[in-house]
Amino acid sequence: MMTDHAPPAPLIVIGGGLAGLSAALRLAESGVRVLVLEAGDEVGGRARSMTVDGEPLDRGFQSLFTAYPATSRMLRDIGLVRHDLVAFDRGAVVHDGSGWSRMGMSAGGTLGFRWFTRGDVLRLGRLAAELAAAPDDALLWGDEAAEDTAGYLVRRGFSARAIEGFFRPLFGVITADRGLQSDAGYFRFLMKMLLRGRAVVPVEGHGMISRWAAARIEQLGGEVRTGGAVSGIRLAPDDRGLATGVRLGDGSEITCAGLVVAGGARASRALLADVDRQAARALDLEARGVTALAYALDASFHSGRTLVLNGAPADGGVRVDLVCQESNLLRPGMGEGARLLAVGVHGDDGPPDPEQLDRAMAKLAGEWNPGFPWQRAARLEAVVVHDDAQFAVPPGVRADLPDAATGVGNVFLAGDFTAHPSVEGAVGSGERAAAVAGRWWDTHVSAGH
Ligand SMILES: Cc1cc2nc3c(=O)[nH]c(=O)nc-3n(C[C@H](O)[C@H](O)[C@H](O)COP(=O)(O)OP(=O)(O)OC[C@H]3O[C@@H](n4cnc5c(N)ncnc54)[C@H](O)[C@@H]3O)c2cc1C
């Protein structure tokens, strides 16, 4: 049937990371005309993957927990099901400079962990029971959000050996925070996710999630455009001051019915500077960085779907904190040789010199696997520096994060920066932004068409 109405201007989502795609997916599902504008050549943002030696590899070690609620909903709704997700072995393997220990997550597994006393095993059991019984929000927003993780672990009675041998190496890489300064509410939430489900990676790497999400959005009638950064937001000159469109780097403009700003904290802050100064100020977040070295190996360095953590005390030098032979998980059995990620968490001095990090990896390889011909078998294929891998969440920071609404009626925010610095923080924030933006659309746009 012909109607007199032209289609409404789209609701534009700026940024095709997990937050923007999550928002766009939910909006498209509810019938909103959605257009995602992504600056990069592909979607995915910080959770993109790359290709090394013809095979997929993540741009830094990254895993998601099957217990992440919003992420699980998104994976299900884009069709990424359990058999597309490969689980890491439970727990982790830690080397403390003198020897190995494997930390399992069962009671027996924790007992066998050499840096845990019997008291630590009991304390971990008590903590696990407490976390299992508490709703996620109560964990994130309980009194513990006011203290840091290091202080919290001491207060719970964990021994220095348990903290140095397990919590610091593991949570130091999960949160890019070897000082364990993140608030303990966030630690308790992550610990529950770790205990309740499995840590997994999509079989084609994390980039698979955003590629499939973009395909689903397009199937639902939305559009995803890559390769063009939004350079500014155009506001109506009238006293309602609503957003009417965006400017692109090439000077062109696109009219919109509303906007979801999902460009990551730094870019979103710049875009909001002339739109909502208060929201922009709230995005002035301290960033934590990691550098990842990607190697192609002629032979396998380690077996299993294992995280190998460096639990040796810091000596002030450049160090590799985590090693993962990701080809044991991604497309297992495919291709020749192996692909390995070595990751160093940045200290206060910023990113390490990649050559020094490469030398630190060669030295670790000699200590961890003396028979392995690292110099001959390993080729450094890529160096990926993430200055803004995650924002820092010392106590108090999360309480001041902006929510989805801004001071402009039709501009909304999505990004891990509205919640916590994780895949779940990003995907959950997209759901919340879609809920408020969808209500705006229903009231102000659909009603007129
Ligand atoms: C190396 C690494 C490891 C990590 N490990 C984990 C992990 O194990 N578990 C976990 O839960 N989380 C992990 N994280 C965190 C997680 O990846 C992020 O929290 C999440 O991906 C953030 O998604 P986002 O959409 O909020 O932001 P981003 O991914 O930053 O997306 C923002 C997007 O906006 C685009 N953009 C920016 N400016 C513009 C503009 N002007 N116009 C158009 N587009 C623009 C960017 O190109 C980008 O694609 C890790 C992050 C990194 C970097």
The ligand as a MOL file (V3000), in Angstrom:
LIG
                    3D

  0  0  0     0  0            999 V3000
M  V30 BEGIN CTAB
M  V30 COUNTS 53 58 0 0 0
M  V30 BEGIN ATOM
M  V30 1 C 43.0700 -5.9730 24.8190 0
M  V30 2 C 41.7470 -5.9350 25.5140 0
M  V30 3 C 41.3450 -7.0070 26.2800 0
M  V30 4 C 40.1050 -6.9940 26.9150 0
M  V30 5 N 39.7310 -8.1000 27.6060 0
M  V30 6 C 38.4660 -8.1730 28.0900 0
M  V30 7 C 38.0010 -9.3800 28.6660 0
M  V30 8 O 38.7130 -10.3670 28.7270 0
M  V30 9 N 36.7270 -9.4140 29.1310 0
M  V30 10 C 35.9010 -8.3360 29.0460 0
M  V30 11 O 34.7370 -8.4360 29.4600 0
M  V30 12 N 36.3080 -7.1720 28.5060 0
M  V30 13 C 37.5710 -7.0670 28.0110 0
M  V30 14 N 38.0120 -5.9110 27.4170 0
M  V30 15 C 37.1180 -4.7400 27.4310 0
M  V30 16 C 36.0770 -4.7890 26.3050 0
M  V30 17 O 36.6690 -5.1710 25.0750 0
M  V30 18 C 35.4780 -3.3830 26.1650 0
M  V30 19 O 34.9760 -2.9840 27.4240 0
M  V30 20 C 34.3340 -3.3190 25.1480 0
M  V30 21 O 34.6780 -3.9440 23.9310 0
M  V30 22 C 33.9930 -1.8480 24.9190 0
M  V30 23 O 33.0120 -1.7240 23.9190 0
M  V30 24 P 32.4050 -0.2910 23.5510 0
M  V30 25 O 31.4690 -0.4920 22.4510 0
M  V30 26 O 31.9170 0.3680 24.8020 0
M  V30 27 O 33.6540 0.5970 23.0880 0
M  V30 28 P 34.6300 0.4080 21.8140 0
M  V30 29 O 34.9390 -1.0110 21.5950 0
M  V30 30 O 35.7690 1.3300 22.0710 0
M  V30 31 O 33.7660 0.9070 20.5850 0
M  V30 32 C 33.6880 2.2410 20.1800 0
M  V30 33 C 33.5680 2.2650 18.6590 0
M  V30 34 O 33.2780 3.5930 18.2370 0
M  V30 35 C 34.0490 3.8890 17.0930 0
M  V30 36 N 34.1920 5.3480 17.0280 0
M  V30 37 C 34.9290 6.1470 17.8260 0
M  V30 38 N 34.7900 7.4320 17.4510 0
M  V30 39 C 33.9340 7.4420 16.4080 0
M  V30 40 C 33.3890 8.4800 15.6090 0
M  V30 41 N 33.7070 9.7680 15.8060 0
M  V30 42 N 32.5420 8.1470 14.5950 0
M  V30 43 C 32.1930 6.8520 14.3940 0
M  V30 44 N 32.7010 5.8310 15.1230 0
M  V30 45 C 33.5390 6.1200 16.1400 0
M  V30 46 C 35.3660 3.1640 17.3400 0
M  V30 47 O 36.0770 2.9670 16.1270 0
M  V30 48 C 34.8630 1.8760 17.9590 0
M  V30 49 O 34.5780 0.8900 16.9840 0
M  V30 50 C 39.2480 -5.8720 26.7950 0
M  V30 51 C 39.6590 -4.7740 26.0310 0
M  V30 52 C 40.8790 -4.8110 25.3940 0
M  V30 53 C 41.2930 -3.6460 24.5220 0
M  V30 END ATOM
M  V30 BEGIN BOND
M  V30 1 1 1 2
M  V30 2 1 2 3
M  V30 3 2 2 52
M  V30 4 2 3 4
M  V30 5 1 4 5
M  V30 6 1 4 50
M  V30 7 2 5 6
M  V30 8 1 6 7
M  V30 9 1 6 13
M  V30 10 2 7 8
M  V30 11 1 7 9
M  V30 12 1 9 10
M  V30 13 2 10 11
M  V30 14 1 10 12
M  V30 15 2 12 13
M  V30 16 1 13 14
M  V30 17 1 14 15
M  V30 18 1 14 50
M  V30 19 1 15 16
M  V30 20 1 16 17
M  V30 21 1 16 18
M  V30 22 1 18 19
M  V30 23 1 18 20
M  V30 24 1 20 21
M  V30 25 1 20 22
M  V30 26 1 22 23
M  V30 27 1 23 24
M  V30 28 2 24 25
M  V30 29 1 24 26
M  V30 30 1 24 27
M  V30 31 1 27 28
M  V30 32 2 28 29
M  V30 33 1 28 30
M  V30 34 1 28 31
M  V30 35 1 31 32
M  V30 36 1 32 33
M  V30 37 1 33 34
M  V30 38 1 33 48
M  V30 39 1 34 35
M  V30 40 1 35 36
M  V30 41 1 35 46
M  V30 42 1 36 37
M  V30 43 1 36 45
M  V30 44 2 37 38
M  V30 45 1 38 39
M  V30 46 1 39 40
M  V30 47 2 39 45
M  V30 48 1 40 41
M  V30 49 2 40 42
M  V30 50 1 42 43
M  V30 51 2 43 44
M  V30 52 1 44 45
M  V30 53 1 46 47
M  V30 54 1 46 48
M  V30 55 1 48 49
M  V30 56 2 50 51
M  V30 57 1 51 52
M  V30 58 1 52 53
M  V30 END BOND
M  V30 END CTAB
M  END
